[in-house]
Amino acid sequence: MYKITRIKTGKCYFGHARNNVMNRWNAHCKAAMNGSKLALPCAIRKYGAKAFKVEELGWTKTLDKINQWEKIIVTNWRIKKGHKSLYNMTNGGEGGGMLGKKHSFETRCLISRGNKGIRHSEKSRENMSNGLRLKWKDSMFREKNRVAYKSFYSSQRRKMAT
């Protein structure tokens, strides 16, 4: 759970991040650069990233609890400070886009087909590599993927044995 505040006015945004709050902040900044029409990215574009401060409020392991917590905080803030004191466009707790959801097989195929043949620049490849290195330093990420790889390769060995 995090809070982004415009320093000059105190207007803020509450949200939650899957992994790292600063990565989520960077995603908001990227959305601003890409022309997003959502309230927070518009404000970042208008006032600049340096006009905001980012605070981590805490976190919990379950998505349901974090969604519930976000909804309570946003609702209470609206009651105390008013609707115009927030960049949040909803009462929170929606889970943010695809978080906790999966694309259908057909959608995954369309995405895959659309990405075929894309040549990334040297800088992009370097950035992706550095991002993966950071992910692999996280013990939860390593454990999750170790279990997934073990399951995948054991199923592959079974298929080859038959």
Secondary structure, 3 states (H helix, E strand, C coil): CEEEEECCCCCEEEECCCCCHHHHHHHHHHHHHCCCCCHHHHHHHHHCHHHEEEEECCCCCCHHHHHHHHHHHHHHHHHHHCHHHECCCCCCCCCCCCCCCCCCHHHHHHHHHHHCCCCCCHHHHHHHHHHHHHHHHCHHHHHHHHHHHHHHHHHHHHHHHC
